Amino acid sequence: MEDASTRVPALVHRASLLQDVAPGDGTWEKINTVLRERIRTSAGRDRQPSAGILDTQSVKSTSVGGLRGYDGAKKLSGRKRHLLVDTMGMVLKARVHTADLQDRAAVPLVLEGAAEEFPRLEHLWVDQGYTGTGKAWIEEHLGWGVEVVEHPPKARGEWQPHGDLKDLSSVWFEWVRLPPQPKKFRGHLPRRWVGERTIGWLSQSRRMSKDYERLCETGQATVYAVMGRLMLRRLARV
């Protein structure tokens, strides 16, 4: 077994790699792009995607400081990781911002310059958080089609017949409210599960369990770095 003293310098080197490469200069994003294109071509696909999925993950921040906000829906104080992924789940763009910024309001921040970067992309699948101004901005400024994927609405009540069903002239109906259904897993949503799977991949890294970074740019670089590790392992098996 390798001596622990020989492993410590290597661990320290890997831990400081994100700090050695300036997180805001785009280096990690360029590395992610090269690896993603290799993954796509090895799978017999075009280097440029034609469709994608937009999703977010809210995570708690730590006492390290930096910008943060409160997400009322998830009831946590921290930041949001905003991800644009292709249909294989590979990250196309990642942005980290305060958790109080709604999904639809963050669309211009996340997709700025995306039309030039991904000229073949023409369709997005999103959740209900992007309805309204978010969906309209994508269609107006990028010219992409946007499909909001959601669960079918739950029935709140039903019309129940009363009277003699054999004599239709005596039948009358009453609207009866149904009891609330217990919360349970309602099944995978088409296409949206791809974005959720990518979030699950990233969450396997301890560095991604919370937002430990002082700067949002470092958080973005961490997303690309973790995704790069996953893609390298996949390419090694090809």
WOTA-V47463 format. One record per helix or strand of 2 or more residues. SS is the DSSP state (H for helix, E for strand). FROM is the first residue (numbers start at 0). TO is the last residue. If there is no record, write none. Layout:
ss:SS from:FROM to:TO
ss:SS from:FROM to:TO
//
This chain:
ss:H from:3 to:19
ss:H from:26 to:41
ss:E from:50 to:60
ss:E from:68 to:70
ss:E from:75 to:85
ss:E from:90 to:97
ss:H from:106 to:110
ss:H from:113 to:116
ss:E from:122 to:125
ss:H from:127 to:129
ss:H from:132 to:141
ss:E from:144 to:147
ss:E from:156 to:161
ss:H from:167 to:169
ss:E from:171 to:176
ss:H from:191 to:202
ss:H from:205 to:207
ss:H from:215 to:236
//
